[in-house]
Amino acid sequence: MLFSCHGLQCDPSEPRACDAGCNGGLMTTAFSYLAKAGGLETEKDYPYTGRNSACKFDKSKIAAQVKNFSTVAIDEDQIAANLVKHGPLAIGINAVFMQTYIGGVSCPYICGRHLDHGVLLVGYGSAGYAPLRFKEKPYWIIKNSWGENWGESGYYKICRGPHVKNKCGVDSMVSTVTAIHTSKKE
């Protein structure tokens, strides 16, 4: 039997294939399983439910396949270069401050590096206002899965730079994936 969360399928009969479903897991484990399973469906065909349930994965609706993936070094310059070269990157983050985010550049004084949420790193900026710090800070732009009504139209900005290295673990687990688009479905 298969289980689903966030539209991702996994097979509990395979060791380390599932991680913990809705309770978290590693992007690299998911990429590995997707390569083995044959691909994934669009979110329209396999919508997010936010709960573990029986898998409804339909191989005839595969929209993309994972060709390969790799991790990116824990260095902000290398992460930024990979982002520019390859496009969005999968990252893990400690989401404790994301839950109350409404805008600006989040730059909490204390934020652990225990990763508990997977998001998409989509860009960066050189100076944005950080209300808690009362000044401009460079930042990462993250696309979250909580919908457009959360944050800044579904996006989160978190400070980066030499004085705040790896804030909330954002630099700890960065990976890039090469996918093959297999259908015209959007």
C-alpha positions in Angstrom: 0.0 0.0 0.0 1.2 3.5 -0.8 0.7 6.7 1.2 0.5 10.3 0.1 1.1 13.8 1.4 1.8 17.0 -0.5 1.1 15.0 -3.7 4.2 12.8 -3.2 3.9 9.0 -3.4 6.0 6.5 -1.5 6.1 2.8 -0.9 6.6 1.8 2.8 7.8 -1.7 1.7 11.0 0.0 0.4 13.5 1.0 3.2 13.8 4.8 3.5 11.3 5.4 0.7 8.8 7.4 2.8 10.5 9.3 5.4 7.5 10.4 7.6 4.9 11.6 5.1 3.2 14.7 6.4 5.5 14.7 9.4 8.5 15.5 7.3 11.3 14.0 5.2 14.2 14.8 3.0 13.9 16.2 -0.5 16.8 13.9 -1.7 14.9 10.9 -0.5 11.8 12.1 -2.4 13.9 12.7 -5.6 15.4 9.2 -5.3 12.0 7.6 -5.0 10.5 9.7 -7.8 13.3 8.5 -10.1 12.5 4.9 -9.1 8.7 5.3 -9.3 8.8 6.8 -12.8 7.8 10.4 -12.1 5.1 12.5 -10.6 1.7 14.0 -11.6 0.8 17.7 -11.7 -0.7 19.2 -8.6 -4.0 19.6 -10.5 -4.1 15.8 -11.1 -2.8 14.9 -7.6 -3.7 17.8 -5.3 -2.2 18.5 -1.9 -4.3 17.1 0.9 -2.2 17.8 4.0 -2.8 14.3 5.4 -1.5 10.8 5.0 -3.8 8.7 2.9 -3.9 5.8 0.4 -1.9 6.6 -2.7 -3.9 7.5 -5.8 -0.8 7.8 -8.1 -1.7 7.2 -11.7 1.4 6.4 -13.9 -0.6 7.3 -17.0 -0.7 10.9 -15.7 3.0 11.4 -15.1 3.9 15.0 -16.1 7.6 15.0 -15.2 10.4 12.6 -14.4 13.4 13.0 -12.2 16.5 12.6 -14.4 19.1 13.3 -11.6 19.6 15.4 -8.5 22.5 16.6 -6.4 23.2 18.5 -3.2 24.7 22.0 -3.2 27.6 23.0 -0.9 26.8 25.0 2.2 28.2 28.2 0.9 25.9 31.2 0.0 27.9 32.2 -3.0 27.7 28.6 -4.4 24.0 28.4 -3.6 23.4 31.7 -5.4 25.4 30.6 -8.4 23.5 27.3 -8.6 20.2 29.2 -8.3 21.1 31.4 -11.3 22.4 28.5 -13.4 19.8 25.9 -12.6 16.7 27.8 -11.4 14.8 27.1 -8.2 16.5 24.9 -5.6 14.8 22.6 -3.0 15.8 23.5 0.5 15.0 22.6 4.1 14.3 25.3 6.7 13.3 25.6 10.3 9.8 27.1 9.7 9.1 28.3 13.3 9.2 32.0 12.2 7.5 31.4 8.9 4.3 30.6 10.7 3.8 34.2 11.8 5.4 35.9 8.7 3.4 38.7 7.0 6.0 40.6 5.0 9.4 42.2 4.9 12.7 40.4 5.5 12.5 37.9 8.4 15.7 38.1 10.3 15.1 36.5 13.8 17.8 36.9 16.4 17.6 33.2 17.4 16.4 30.5 15.0 17.6 26.9 15.3 18.9 24.9 12.4 16.5 21.9 13.0 15.0 21.5 9.6 11.3 20.8 9.6 9.9 22.1 6.3 10.8 21.8 2.6 10.5 24.8 0.4 11.7 26.2 -2.9 14.5 28.8 -3.0 13.6 31.0 -6.0 15.8 34.1 -5.7 17.7 36.6 -3.7 18.0 40.3 -3.2 20.7 42.7 -1.9 18.7 44.9 0.4 15.2 44.6 1.9 13.9 46.0 5.2 14.1 43.7 8.2 11.6 45.1 10.8 13.2 43.2 13.7 16.6 44.6 12.9 15.4 48.1 11.8 17.6 48.1 8.8 18.2 46.8 5.3 19.5 43.2 4.9 20.3 41.0 2.0 17.8 38.2 1.7 16.7 34.9 0.1 13.3 34.6 -1.6 11.5 31.4 -0.8 8.3 30.0 -2.3 6.2 28.2 0.2 3.4 25.6 -0.2 0.9 27.3 2.1 -0.9 29.2 -0.7 -1.0 32.8 -2.0 -2.9 34.1 1.0 0.2 33.4 3.3 3.2 35.7 3.5 3.9 38.0 0.5 1.6 36.2 -2.0 3.0 32.8 -1.0 6.6 33.9 -0.7 8.9 34.4 2.3 12.1 36.6 2.6 14.7 35.6 5.1 18.0 37.4 5.7 21.3 36.1 4.4 24.9 37.2 4.4 28.1 36.8 6.3 26.7 38.1 9.6 23.7 35.8 9.7 25.1 32.7 8.0 22.6 29.8 7.7 19.7 31.6 9.4 17.1 29.0 10.3 19.2 26.3 8.6 18.4 27.7 5.2 21.8 26.8 3.8 22.0 23.4 5.4 20.2 21.2 2.9 20.1 22.6 -0.6 19.5 20.4 -3.6 19.0 20.7 -7.3 17.0 18.4 -9.5 17.0 17.8 -13.3 13.5 16.9 -14.4 12.2 15.8 -17.8 8.8 17.3 -18.8 6.9 14.3 -20.2 3.4 15.8 -21.0 1.7 19.0 -22.0 -0.4 19.1 -18.9 -0.1 22.2 -16.8 
